[in-house]
Amino acid sequence: MAFPDPTWARLGFMEPPNFHNSGHNIGVVIIDKMKPHHTIRHLGDRMKHVTVENDLTINCNNIAFQSSGEVDEEVGGHGLMTILNLSHQPFFLDGKKHVGLSPAANFIVLDHGAFREGEL
């Protein structure tokens, strides 16, 4: 079975993004639900989870170091998959370097809990 080329190569980049510099000073906002996962611990303080409730109260948490048992299990995985595409740590597979597209960026996941169903 052949594994796919790294994401950066499939998007037409000539070389892999630099893990320490690519995306530095860039902020990425992802509107989705997300739960903590061990694969985002390397983001540390560059990862924020913002929740806006129906009464417009706002909570901001650093979820990079939370265990998945600390949150509601109902939370979906699309936010996590997006963060991982953008920020995952480098690894090699079949001699090809895989790395996130902007691993040095800051990430804010805006939980759409205040949106009514069907608004997104």
Secondary structure in CASP SS format (residue, H / E / C, confidence):
PFRMAT SS
TARGET T0000
AUTHOR 0000-0000-0000
METHOD secondary structure of the structure
MODEL  1
M C 1.00
A C 1.00
F C 1.00
P C 1.00
D C 1.00
P C 1.00
T H 1.00
W H 1.00
A H 1.00
R H 1.00
L C 1.00
G C 1.00
F C 1.00
M C 1.00
E C 1.00
P C 1.00
P C 1.00
N C 1.00
F C 1.00
H C 1.00
N C 1.00
S C 1.00
G C 1.00
H C 1.00
N C 1.00
I C 1.00
G E 1.00
V E 1.00
V E 1.00
I E 1.00
I E 1.00
D C 1.00
K C 1.00
M C 1.00
K C 1.00
P C 1.00
H C 1.00
H H 1.00
T H 1.00
I H 1.00
R H 1.00
H H 1.00
L H 1.00
G H 1.00
D H 1.00
R H 1.00
M E 1.00
K E 1.00
H E 1.00
V E 1.00
T E 1.00
V E 1.00
E C 1.00
N C 1.00
D C 1.00
L C 1.00
T C 1.00
I E 1.00
N E 1.00
C E 1.00
N E 1.00
N C 1.00
I C 1.00
A C 1.00
F C 1.00
Q C 1.00
S C 1.00
S H 1.00
G H 1.00
E H 1.00
V C 1.00
D C 1.00
E C 1.00
E C 1.00
V C 1.00
G C 1.00
G C 1.00
H H 1.00
G H 1.00
L H 1.00
M H 1.00
T H 1.00
I H 1.00
L H 1.00
N H 1.00
L H 1.00
S H 1.00
H C 1.00
Q C 1.00
P C 1.00
F E 1.00
F E 1.00
L E 1.00
D C 1.00
G C 1.00
K E 1.00
K E 1.00
H E 1.00
V C 1.00
G C 1.00
L C 1.00
S C 1.00
P C 1.00
A C 1.00
A C 1.00
N E 1.00
F E 1.00
I E 1.00
V E 1.00
L E 1.00
D E 1.00
H C 1.00
G C 1.00
A C 1.00
F C 1.00
R C 1.00
E C 1.00
G C 1.00
E C 1.00
L C 1.00
END
